[in-house]
Each structure stands twice: as C-alpha cells, then as structure tokens.
C-alpha cells in the first residue's frame, strides 16, 4: 500500500474526516453502525494515509472525573449523589476536583486527568478551552458538560435545566399573588443559567404589562454574601420591592438575613422566592418557596451520556434539558397593604 504521508492515528483520522474518534474506531474494527458515506470517507483516508495503531494504548481507569467550579453548599452534594448512583451500578469510582470558583480548568488539572485516564470527565458549571477539549479527545477521554457556564458547542454533549421557564414561573407566581414591585438578584453575567433566568423574569413582567425597572435588577454572584449585599441595596430604595426573586437558593438566604437586619418579616413585609430547591431550604424560617431544578437527575443523565460515549456508542441527542417546577412553601404571600 502506498501512502501520501506517514500513517495516522485514530484521533488524526477523526479530525480529517470531521467525525468522532469512536466512529473511526468502529470503521477500523469493522463494526456495522456507521453510515455508508462516513465509512467510505474514513476508508479512503486510511487508503491514502495509512493507519497507525497506538503501540501501548492504556486501559481507562474505572473512574468518572467530576470537576466543580466550587465545592460550596448543597449544590455539589446533590450533583455528586446523582453521578455516584449511576457510577455505582457500573462499578466505577467517582473522583472530585475543585476549581476554587474559576470557571475554566487550568493546565495542572488537565495534566492530572491525562495521567489518571478516567473513563470520562463531567465538568459542572465550568468549561474547558478548545485546546483542552482536543487533548481529551486525542486520549479518547469523553467529556460531558453539566449545567454549563456558557453555551456549549454542538459537538460537546451537555445537560441542563429549563432555566428560562423557571425564571418565568417564579415571576409569574409573584405576579399572581398581586406583586408589582418585583426585584431580581441575578447570578454572574457570564453564567448561561443566570442570563436565562433573567430573561424569563423579564418575559413574565412584559406579558403582565408590568414595566421592567432597571433599579430592581440586582447583580449577584450565586453566593449568600452577594444576595445579602444586593438585598440591602434593594430594600433601602425609596420605593422598595415587595418581592425578590433570587436566582439561586444561596442568594435567597442572603435576602432573609438582609430582611432580618432591616426589621422586615418574610413573607409579611417581603416575599422571597429562590431557585434550586436544595435540601436545606425547607428548614429555613420560613421554609423557602423556590424553583426546583432536578440536580441529581441532571447528574445521573450526564453520567449515563458519558458512559454511552465511553463505550464508543453514539448519543441520541447531544443536549438534554430537564424541566424545572415551582415548589410553594411559606416565604411568598400577597403584598402588604399600602402604608397609610
């Protein structure tokens, strides 16, 4: 056989053909579940360039690598439970990394992953650079994004929640109780979920004919401290809000503290609604009304997708979005009557 260049690896053939390494592997190993056009294209590349088998291809470790942008509060616990449930059924371990609030993984983290060679990586509320994606792909380590911080490309599988609909539902609940001065405390502007929840809030107000007051949009960071600081600003306005939508439960707890410090009662003087439905908020005083996003179920779905990829099988869809739902407890009520 004559070739135009030195023999190529599976990863190099996949890059030239514009397909996944799993697809090239199926062609090389004579498996049937590949379209005739794709098979012909890959086989033509092999005829032209040749195929070089990896001399010492290491076996993946029975490990799912789970990387968080921060290990704080109940959120990572719920995610880890969902991953562990699926991993346990497949006799896999779960390894956890913490990026310490950085939304992107550093090279040191990636080097550790490449040494461990896990069965796959789940990145939670964080992202990887294109170069890092390529390095994982070359080592045939699949990647799934869970609750991604930014919009993932089509080629990167991801799992999320109905954030826009959750923001819409939360705001509608407050509108139906009679509130019109409804504030919101967002998450980071860089977070896809935060932007979607804010858009849902704006849409609900627009549909109800209530003007969006820029003064009532507080810029938060998904942290309790951020909720506390923004709530103080909002509750000191001359025409303060009668309700606040916190775009995560942590910030809702911050609002509770601000209201207490200012002598306001929840929900008599101020209604508060959160987002997540973390286990601890049902024990808040009063128990928090919130939008439930199914974190454990999202994590389980991401793990199942990862294992499908690790087995060299195609995914039925690259994006999975689970529904959110309103959980009404005791922190929301009709607005207080006007003073005087």
C-alpha positions, -999 to +999 in steps of 0.1 A: +000+000+000+013+034-009+005+064+013+008+101+008+022+107+043+031+088+075+003+066+089-022+084+111-037+076+145-075+073+151-076+108+165-059+123+134-082+104+111-112+116+130-101+152+128-096+149+090-129+132+085-148+155+108-162+127+128-157+113+164-128+090+173-155+064+183-168+065+147-133+059+132-127+031+157-159+014+145-148+016+109-113+003+118-128-026+138-154-035+111-185-026+132-217-020+113-233+010+130-217+036+107-234+052+076-220+041+042-209+077+034-190+081+066-174+046+062-163+053+027-148+087+037-128+071+066-117+042+045-105+065+017-084+084+043-069+052+056-061+041+020-044+075+013-026+080+046-024+046+063-035+038+099-011+036+128-022+017+158-012+030+192+016+008+205+007+010+241-029+021+245-036+023+282-069+010+295-092+036+310-094+037+348-127+027+363-132+063+373-156+092+365-138+125+369-162+152+383-149+188+383-167+216+401-161+253+398-165+254+436-172+229+463-196+250+484-230+243+499-256+217+489-253+221+452-222+199+447-236+173+471-267+168+451-247+166+418-223+141+433-252+119+446-266+117+411-232+108+395-224+082+422-258+065+418-251+057+381-214+051+386-220+025+414-242+005+391-213+002+366-187-004+393-170+029+387-154+052+413-160+090+413-132+115+416-139+151+425-119+182+416-124+218+428-115+248+406-120+272+435-146+294+418-127+295+385-150+289+355-122+273+335-099+244+343-062+250+344-035+230+327-024+215+360-059+199+364-058+186+329-023+171+333-037+152+363-067+140+343-045+127+315-023+108+340-053+092+356-070+085+323-106+082+337-134+067+318-147+102+312-150+138+326-181+157+338-174+194+341-200+212+363-208+249+359-174+253+343-157+250+309-126+238+291-106+256+264-106+243+229-071+230+234-081+211+265-111+196+246-087+185+219-063+169+243-091+149+260-103+138+225-069+127+214-067+105+245-102+093+238-115+106+272-151+116+267-164+149+281-200+160+292-208+194+305-234+197+333-252+230+339-226+247+316-215+282+324-217+292+288-234+279+257-216+246+247-207+240+210-228+214+192-200+188+194-199+189+232-226+169+250-243+188+278-271+185+304-290+215+318-324+226+332-352+247+319-338+280+333-358+304+312-391+287+321-380+286+357-375+323+357-408+329+340-426+306+365-410+322+396-420+357+385-455+347+374-460+332+409-453+365+425-474+384+399-504+361+406-500+369+443-505+406+434-469+418+435-459+445+410-426+458+426-407+426+419-369+427+421-344+400+410-309+392+421-291+375+392-260+353+391-228+362+373-234+378+339-211+351+324-234+323+335-258+309+309-283+299+336-283+333+351-290+351+318-318+326+310-335+331+344-333+369+340-348+366+305-377+346+320-382+372+347-384+400+320-407+380+298-432+374+327-433+411+336-437+420+299-466+395+295-483+410+326-479+446+313-455+455+342-426+477+331-391+463+339-375+488+363-336+486+359-333+497+395-349+464+406-323+442+388-296+434+413-263+418+400-254+389+422-228+361+421-248+330+433-233+334+468-250+341+501-229+372+506-239+386+472-276+381+480-271+399+513-254+429+498-278+433+469-309+428+491-296+457+514-294+479+483-329+469+470-346+472+504-332+507+510-348+521+478-374+548+484-400+526+467-386+492+478-398+460+462-425+439+479-409+407+465-375+395+454-367+366+430-333+352+440-318+332+410-304+306+434-312+294+469-280+307+484-288+343+475-323+338+489-308+330+523-288+362+520-321+381+514-335+365+545-306+379+565-309+414+550-346+415+557-340+405+594-313+431+598-336+458+584-365+447+606-386+432+578-406+400+581-407+373+554-434+370+539-455+396+558-433+425+545-413+409+518-419+378+497-388+358+486-385+330+460-354+311+452-341+287+426-326+251+430-347+236+459-316+225+478-325+202+508-316+228+534-341+255+523-371+236+535-357+241+570-352+279+566-375+301+587-399+304+570-394+274+546-384+288+512-406+289+481-384+280+452-380+266+417-368+231+417-341+221+392-336+183+394-298+184+402-294+147+410-314+137+379-294+160+357-262+145+371-274+110+365-283+119+329-249+134+323-232+102+337-253+079+315-243+100+285-207+098+295-208+060+298-225+057+264-196+077+248-170+057+268-185+026+252-180+041+217-217+044+211-235+074+196-257+096+217-294+100+206-290+137+213-261+160+224-282+183+246-305+171+274-326+197+293-347+187+323-378+205+334-380+228+364-410+232+387-424+256+413-423+244+449-446+266+470-438+269+507-442+298+532-419+326+520-443+341+495-476+358+502-497+387+488-480+421+492-487+441+523-514+468+520-501+503+511-490+524+541-514+550+554 
